[in-house]
Amino acid sequence: MMVSLIALPFLGLSTIMSAVLTAADRPVAGQVVNTLLFPLFMCVGLTLLYYFYGSILTSFEVALLLLGVGVACGLISVLQVIQEVEISLPRLTWRGTIGWSHSAAWLSIASAMAVFQSNLDVIIVDYILGSEAAGVYRLAARLAFVGSIASVAVQPIATSVLVKYLSGTIDADEASQRIGLLAAFTSIISLVAAVIVVISAVYIMPYIGRDYTGGMTVVIIIATGYIFYSLAGPGGVAMRVLSYDSLFTWIVLLMLLASFLSYPVAAFYLGINGVAASTVLCAIGAGWVFSCVISRRERINLSVFSRAIVKALARKMV
């Protein structure tokens, strides 16, 4: 349950950032941000496993783990996305300087990278904590993957809505209203689940096991942060589809910030200052990217390039 609660904000935030940057014709940057968020989620889950197994990672180890895995996943993801887009658009080059060929060797390397990236977190957990913890982590990751199905399904919808908003061509027609209702409905379901967890965590955690009662406060903190995130979801859809209001925009952004800050608060509560500091730095970086995208909204349009990126990412996720 705790891993699922941690996974929900991660999946939602990665979906929003990927949709924003894809709509802004910055798909490679979106994929890099998405893969940089993954090791953050992995590090938080890993430190919680340490917490329940009786020891905690030091701040320096967490910082090094986050930096190394983040850089590795980011580089692997960039190469894979460029290769997938090059298959869709043979004449495309990255920034007009780098071109790739359809060689069998390159396809084999990309496939090997994908396999390595998908098992990187399990390899690290197995090396640090042992095979028993790796088995628990793999089971939790499989359960969390169920929630990613909804995230993948909402990704194209979120991208289409954000493109209309960022390009200044808001059209509150029937299709846009249906998109807004779908996004609001999924957010409301998650909101109800998070509220139930916050209220009943005191009664639920003892049934899971005595070892998990120590993480009750962490569950409540993360679930509370996800409540803010769920409230910001329908508000953001209404802001994009109906009208644009600066005060309402700031309220939505503050809710998203409050939800994201649940990570460093939970990490600080556990005494894991490295995770807390790294999460705050990631929040600052994500906010800077988002502000840069918003400042360029008058020049943002849906191009053939972004369409190819969406198709490539869809193939990769499926």
C-alpha positions in Angstrom: 0.0 0.0 0.0 2.8 2.4 0.9 4.6 1.8 -2.3 1.4 2.4 -4.3 0.8 5.7 -2.5 4.3 6.8 -3.4 3.9 5.6 -7.0 0.6 7.6 -7.5 2.1 11.1 -7.2 5.2 10.0 -9.2 3.0 8.7 -12.0 0.8 11.8 -12.0 3.8 14.2 -11.9 5.7 12.4 -14.7 2.5 12.4 -16.8 2.0 16.1 -16.4 5.7 17.0 -17.1 5.8 14.7 -20.2 2.6 16.1 -21.5 3.7 19.7 -21.0 7.1 19.3 -22.6 5.7 17.1 -25.4 3.1 19.7 -26.2 5.8 22.4 -26.1 7.8 20.5 -28.8 10.4 19.5 -26.1 9.9 15.8 -26.1 13.5 14.8 -25.4 13.5 17.1 -22.4 10.2 15.6 -21.3 11.6 12.1 -21.4 14.7 13.2 -19.5 12.6 14.8 -16.8 10.4 11.7 -16.6 13.4 9.4 -16.2 15.0 11.7 -13.7 11.9 11.4 -11.6 12.0 7.6 -11.7 15.3 7.3 -9.7 13.8 9.8 -7.2 10.8 7.5 -6.7 13.2 4.5 -6.5 15.4 6.1 -3.9 12.4 7.0 -1.7 11.1 3.4 -1.9 14.6 2.1 -1.3 15.1 4.2 1.8 11.7 3.1 3.1 12.8 -0.5 2.7 15.9 0.3 4.7 13.7 1.9 7.3 11.6 -1.3 7.6 14.6 -3.6 7.5 16.2 -1.8 10.5 18.7 0.6 8.8 18.7 3.8 6.8 20.8 5.0 3.9 23.1 7.9 4.7 22.5 11.2 3.1 25.7 11.0 1.0 24.8 7.5 -0.3 21.3 8.6 -1.3 22.7 11.7 -3.1 25.2 9.6 -5.0 22.6 6.9 -5.9 20.1 9.6 -7.1 22.8 11.3 -9.2 24.2 8.2 -10.8 21.0 6.5 -11.6 19.4 9.7 -12.8 22.2 10.5 -15.2 22.3 6.9 -16.5 18.5 6.7 -17.0 18.4 10.1 -18.6 21.1 9.4 -21.1 19.6 6.0 -22.0 16.2 7.5 -22.4 17.5 10.3 -24.7 19.2 7.9 -27.0 16.1 5.6 -27.1 13.7 8.5 -27.9 16.0 9.9 -30.6 16.3 6.4 -32.2 12.5 5.8 -32.0 11.7 9.2 -33.5 14.3 8.7 -36.3 12.4 5.5 -37.3 9.2 7.6 -37.6 10.9 10.5 -39.4 13.9 9.2 -41.3 15.1 12.7 -42.3 15.0 14.1 -38.8 18.2 15.0 -36.9 18.5 16.2 -33.4 19.1 20.0 -33.4 20.3 19.5 -37.0 23.6 18.1 -35.9 23.1 14.5 -35.1 21.7 11.8 -37.4 21.2 8.2 -36.8 21.0 5.2 -39.2 18.7 2.2 -39.3 21.5 -0.2 -38.6 20.8 -3.5 -36.9 23.6 -2.9 -34.4 21.9 0.3 -33.2 18.6 -1.4 -32.7 20.3 -4.1 -30.7 22.0 -1.6 -28.5 18.8 0.3 -27.9 17.0 -3.0 -27.0 19.8 -3.9 -24.6 19.6 -0.5 -23.0 15.9 -0.9 -22.5 16.3 -4.2 -20.7 19.1 -2.8 -18.5 17.0 0.3 -17.6 13.9 -1.7 -16.8 15.9 -3.9 -14.3 18.3 -1.3 -13.0 16.4 -0.6 -9.8 16.0 -4.3 -8.9 19.8 -4.8 -9.5 20.6 -2.0 -7.1 18.2 -3.2 -4.4 19.5 -6.8 -4.8 23.1 -5.6 -4.5 22.5 -3.4 -1.4 19.8 -5.2 0.5 19.9 -8.8 -0.7 17.7 -11.1 -2.7 14.9 -11.2 -0.2 14.4 -7.4 -0.3 14.8 -7.5 -4.0 11.9 -10.0 -4.2 9.7 -7.7 -2.1 10.7 -4.7 -4.2 9.9 -6.5 -7.4 6.5 -7.5 -6.1 5.7 -3.9 -5.0 6.9 -2.6 -8.4 4.6 -5.0 -10.2 1.7 -3.8 -8.0 2.6 -0.2 -8.7 2.7 -0.9 -12.4 -1.1 -1.5 -12.3 -1.5 2.2 -11.5 0.7 3.1 -14.4 -1.8 1.7 -16.9 -4.1 4.6 -16.1 -1.3 7.1 -16.4 -0.4 5.8 -19.8 -4.0 6.0 -20.9 -4.4 9.6 -19.8 -1.1 10.7 -21.4 -2.4 11.4 -24.9 -5.5 13.1 -23.5 -3.4 15.3 -21.2 -1.1 16.2 -24.2 -4.0 17.2 -26.4 -5.5 19.4 -23.7 -2.2 21.1 -22.9 -1.4 21.7 -26.6 -4.7 23.7 -26.9 -3.9 25.6 -23.7 -0.3 26.4 -24.4 -0.9 27.4 -28.0 -3.7 29.8 -27.0 -6.4 28.0 -29.0 -8.7 27.0 -26.2 -11.9 25.5 -27.5 -14.5 24.5 -24.9 -16.4 22.2 -27.4 -17.9 18.9 -26.6 -14.7 17.0 -27.0 -12.8 19.3 -24.6 -15.6 19.0 -22.1 -15.4 15.2 -22.3 -11.7 15.3 -21.8 -12.1 17.5 -18.8 -14.8 15.2 -17.3 -12.6 12.1 -17.8 -9.6 13.7 -16.1 -11.7 15.1 -13.3 -13.4 11.7 -12.8 -10.0 9.8 -12.5 -8.7 12.5 -10.1 -11.8 12.3 -7.9 -11.5 8.5 -7.7 -7.8 8.9 -6.5 -8.9 11.7 -4.2 -11.5 9.5 -2.4 -9.0 6.7 -2.0 -6.4 9.1 -0.6 -8.9 10.5 1.9 -9.9 7.0 3.0 -6.2 6.1 3.6 -5.6 9.3 5.7 -8.6 8.7 7.9 -8.2 4.9 8.3 -4.4 4.6 8.3 -4.4 4.1 12.1 -6.6 1.1 11.6 -5.2 -0.3 8.3 -1.5 -0.3 9.1 -1.6 -2.7 12.1 -3.4 -5.3 10.0 -0.6 -5.2 7.4 2.0 -6.0 10.1 3.6 -4.6 13.2 6.7 -3.7 11.3 4.7 -1.3 9.1 3.1 0.7 12.0 6.3 2.8 12.2 5.6 4.1 8.7 2.1 5.2 9.5 3.0 8.9 9.6 4.8 8.6 6.3 1.7 7.1 4.7 -0.4 10.0 6.0 2.0 12.6 4.8 2.2 11.2 1.3 -1.5 10.6 1.1 -2.2 14.2 2.2 0.2 15.4 -0.5 -1.7 13.3 -3.1 -5.0 14.9 -1.9 -3.6 18.3 -2.9 -2.5 16.8 -6.2 -5.9 15.4 -6.9 -7.6 18.7 -6.1 -5.2 20.5 -8.5 -6.0 18.0 -11.3 -9.7 19.0 -12.0 -8.8 22.6 -11.2 -6.1 22.6 -13.9 -8.5 21.1 -16.4 -11.2 23.7 -15.7 -8.5 26.5 -16.0 -7.4 25.3 -19.4 -10.8 24.5 -20.9 -13.1 27.2 -19.5 -11.2 30.3 -18.8 -7.8 31.6 -17.7 -7.5 33.4 -14.3 -4.2 34.3 -12.8 -5.3 33.8 -9.1 -6.8 30.4 -9.9 -3.6 29.5 -11.7 -1.5 30.3 -8.7 -3.9 28.2 -6.5 -3.5 25.2 -8.7 0.3 25.6 -8.9 0.5 25.9 -5.1 -1.5 22.7 -4.7 0.9 20.9 -7.0 3.8 22.3 -5.0 2.3 21.2 -1.8 1.8 17.7 -3.2 5.3 17.4 -4.4 6.7 18.7 -1.1 5.2 15.7 0.6 8.3 13.8 -0.5 10.9 15.9 1.3 8.7 16.2 4.4 8.4 12.4 4.6 12.1 12.0 4.0 12.9 14.6 6.6 10.6 12.8 9.1 12.6 9.6 8.6 15.9 11.6 9.0 16.9 11.0 5.4 18.2 14.5 4.6 19.8 13.4 1.3 16.5 12.4 -0.2 14.9 15.6 1.2 17.5 17.9 -0.3 17.5 16.0 -3.7 13.7 16.2 -3.9 13.7 19.9 -3.3 16.3 20.4 -6.0 14.2 18.3 -8.4 11.2 20.5 -7.5 13.2 23.6 -8.3 14.4 22.2 -11.6 10.9 21.1 -12.6 9.4 24.5 -11.7 12.1 26.2 -13.8 11.3 24.0 -16.8 7.6 24.6 -16.4 8.0 28.4 -16.2 10.2 28.3 -19.3 7.5 26.4 -21.2 4.7 28.7 -20.1 6.7 31.8 -21.1 7.0 30.4 -24.6 3.3 29.5 -25.0 2.7 32.0 -27.7 5.1 30.2 -30.0 4.1 26.7 -29.1 2.2 24.6 -31.7 1.6 20.9 -32.3 4.0 19.9 -35.0 4.8 16.7 -36.9 7.7 16.2 -34.6 5.6 16.1 -31.4 3.1 13.8 -33.0 5.9 11.4 -33.8 7.2 11.7 -30.3 3.8 10.8 -28.8 3.5 7.8 -31.1 7.0 6.7 -30.2 6.4 7.1 -26.4 3.1 5.2 -26.7 4.8 2.3 -28.4 7.5 2.3 -25.7 5.0 2.4 -22.8 2.8 -0.3 -24.3 
